[in-house]
Amino acid sequence: MRALVTLILFSICTVAGAQNRFTCLFKVVEEESGQEVVSGKAFVQDSCYRFESPGGALYCNGKDRWIHYSESQELVIQKNDLSMLDGIDLNGIKGDSFTVDYSGLKIYLSKIERVEQAWPATFFIIDPESFGPDTVITDLR
């Protein structure tokens, strides 16, 4: 059963041809105040993505997303509704940066580098069972 689930998730992440596979640095800024909310490194493969920062991580397999907050030891699981990266076409980007407007936020992607080798589907999933008993897990799916 676990192998079947992994195969299905891998298909979700690679079905679109995996033409948009890249790494980059990201910075999220509130539009109104101009204050930086978070920054770190991102990994994108079509509708799958993984954002890592000192304060936590956001993983998405295209269907669900996992948000881990390091300081508060919380993991929140939700259905994915962040389609902010769907419109990125690497062929249309001039240079190595791109800006996305999303719900009052500006998301700056920089140092964009194409990746040839596909990541496995498990790269975009957090296993809730990998956390200790002190982690609060909230599943909102």
Helices and strands as residue ranges (DSSP letters): H 2-14, E 21-30, E 36-45, E 48-53, E 56-60, E 64-69, E 74-79, G 90-92, E 98-102, E 105-114, G 121-124, G 128-130, E 136-139
